């Protein structure tokens, strides 16, 4: 352990060493460091960008794919076996894909975000940060029409979903946060593409009302 610690000290610039542990802990705990989330997370992101190559090599050594999305301003850690759009991970040894089962409401919400974001790409509706801005009622309409799920219409379930979206860093909420109402907009973020497998979304659309998404933790 001591030898590894001393080796890391030689790899990480001295001025960044105080942040190195905090960044790795955040990635292991939540899977993502997003610059927009808070001032503290913005500081971690800025430090992390300066040591991206070190983080890539370190995490690849233990089989964990890691990706820096400069447009979305996120550092994201993926589960072993995860397929990251546009990123080569074949060099990382792994024991197969790991997925996390989620509730039917959350699965429907995530798939709806995925659908809206994919539409945004196809119709060139993304903003300069690579986000698709949609009204809350647009999300509700997508969940109801495509997945026969009305969770957004139930206040308690809506707040629960929005909390999960924020924690997973797949949506940026307005100032009202999880208390947002009809007429307010949220920004769907690019991370949704690597959180939902295409095959899972397609299967859910074939069986509306019973989405069984595979989510990469």
N, C-alpha and C positions, 0 to 999 in steps of 0.2 A: 504493500500500500504506500509506504514512504517513497519507494522508488518511482511509482507512478505519479505521485504528487509532485515530486521534484522535477520529473520530466515535463509535466504540464506547465510548471513554472517557467521552464525554458522555452516553451512553445507560445505561451500567452504573454503578450507585452505586459510589463509591470503595471502600467496605468490601467489596464483592463482586468487585471486579476481579481480585484474586489467584486466585479460584476459577473465574472465567469460562472461562479457557483450559482448565483441567483438566476442567471439565464437558464442554465441546465435544469435547475430545480423547477422553474416555471414551465419549461418544456415537458418535463416528465410528469408534472402535476396536471397540466391543462392541455398539453399538446400544441400550444400556439402562443406566440408573443406578437401582439397586434399593436402597431404604433398608435392607432386611433382610440384604443380602449381607455387609456388614462395617461396622465402625465408620467406616472411611475413606469408604466409599460412602454411609453414612448422612449424614456431614457434607456430602458433595457434593450429595446429594439435597436436604437442607435449604437449602443455598445456592441450588440450582437452582430450587426452588419460589419463591424470592424474585424470580427473574428469568425466570419462565415466559413472560411476554408478550414479552420481548426475544428469548428463544430461539425462540419460535414465529415471530416476524416475520423473524428472521435466517435461519432454516433454510428457511422458506417462500420466501424470496427466491432461494434456490438450488435450489428444487424438491424439498425433503426434508420430508415430513410429520413432525410431531412431536406427541407427546401426553403430557400429564401425567395419570396415573391416580391420583387421590388415595386411592381405596380400597385399591388394591394397593400404593400408595406407590412408584410407578415413574415415571421419565422415559424415554420410549422414542422412538427415532428409526427411521423406516420408510424403505423404499426408494421411489424415485419410482414413482408409480402405485399404491401400496399403498392398499387399502381398509380403513379402521379402523372397526370397529363403533361406531356412535353418534357418529362424528366426521365433520364435513364437510370434504372436501379438494378440492372442485371449484375453489376459488380458487387452487390451487397448479398452476402450469404444469408439465407433465411430458411425457416422451417415451415413456410406456408403462410397463407393469409390469415390474419386475425380479424374477426368482425365482432361487432357489439350489437346485440338485439335491443331494440328500443320499443317504446309503447306505440300503439297504432296511431294515436294523435300526433306524436312527434315524428313518426315515420311519414305520415301524410304531409305534415308541415315541411319537412326537409325535402321531400320529393317535389312539392309545389314550388319551393324556392329554386330547386334544380331546374324545373320546367321553365319558370319565369326567367331564370338566368340564361338558359340555353336559347330561349326566344330572343333575349336581349342581344346575344351574340349574333344570331342569324339576322336580326333586323337592325343591327348597328345602333343599339340603344344604350350601350355602356358609357358611363362618364369617364373623366380623365383618370379616375382612380380604379377603373376596371370594375365598377359597381353598376348594378341595375336598380334604379330607384323605382319603387312601385308603391301605390296606395295600399293601405290595409285592406280595403274592400277588394282590390285586385287579387291579393293573396287569398282572401276568403272565397272569391269566385272560382279561383283555380282549384282550391281544395274541394269545394262542393261539386263543381262540374266534372273534374277529372278523377277525383278520388272519393266522392260522396262522403266527405267528412266536414262537419260544421263546427269544429272545435273553436275556430276564431270567433264565432257568434256567441259562445259561452264565456262570460267575462273571466271566471276563474281559470278555465282552460286556456284562454287567450294569454293571460299573464304568465301562466306556466310555460307555454310555448315560446313566448317572447324571451323569457328568462333563459330557456335552453338555447335559443338562437344566439343570444348575446354571449353566453358562456362558451358555445362552440365556435364563436367568432365567424359566423356565416351571415350575420345581418347586423348592420349598424342602425341603431334605433334613434328616433328623434329625442329632443330634450325631455319629453314626457316619459321616455323609457318604456317600461312594461305597462304603463298606464295609458299608452297611446290609444286614440279613439279613431273611429271612422273619419276619413278626410285627411288623416295624417299619413306620412310616407315613411318607409324604411328602405334602406339600401341593402340589396342582396349582394354578398361579396363572393369573390372568385373561389374562395375556399370550399364552397358548396360542391364544386365539380369533383373535388378529390375526396369528398366525404361520402358521396352516394355513388354506388356502382351503377352503370348504365343498365345492366341486366336486371338489377333489383327494381329500378324505376319502371322499366318496361313491364316486368312481371306484375307490379302493383297496378299499373294502368290497365292491364288485362283483367285484373280482379279488383275493381274499385270497391272501396269500403273495407278492404282487408289488406292494406299495405303492409308488407313485411320487409322493410328496408334492411339492407346490410350496411351498417355504418362503420367506418374505419375509425377506431378510437385514437 
